[in-house]
Amino acid sequence: IVEEKEKTINVRLDDYEKPGLYLTLKDSTRLLFTKENIEKATMEYWMNPKKIPSDVKEGVEFQRCEFCPMKGEDDLCDALRPTIPLLDAVDKFMSFDEVISVYKGEGEGLCHVSYTTMQRALRFITNLSLLEYCQVGRKYWKYFSDVNPTMQTQEIANRLYLNMYWAHNGNKDSIDKLISELHKEISVTTKNQMARLRLICQNDSFLNAFVLTHMIADVLYANKDRKLEEFRESL
């Protein structure tokens, strides 16, 4: 149970068995963003010409990023996989619509329950897109341990600083290089993903969610020197 001002959320743990994001919208629609659901629907959507016409697939925007190791392959960009099966459902709602969000992490109990907006809740999917499914971005996923998508941007950045600090034994040069590379690559993949989605998505929720994910990289990069010094002094 989570209380916020005069609102109370009651949840049953048995309703949230698998890791993922569970959203309940204002019309009682329930969306299940589990990896199983994402994978099940992806190829059906991709192979349906009514969903994504062949001329759209062949467009420049749908090609893999310049630095992708799979560039030139005639198939679906991996980063699109967690997004395209959900476009039909998400297109019915606006980015600022309020939702009840239940997030359950891998191997954990109920992790986080809150009232939030659609675009902030969908950051779970954009994080998966850019940092787990993306052929380049997946190398950064390990630093997102103990991060959930309903956290505020600065809170996520602080957790990332800590994870990176420990993973690199406090080596400032190594961490500085890591953050700079992450920022550069995520900036490109975010821009490209948004260009692809504009061709097939009529709603702004996913687009704004990608902006929120990119903001994490911006905050991480802008404050890296000060934050790393703070960690060094506090340990």
Disulfide bonds with the S-S distance in Angstrom:
none
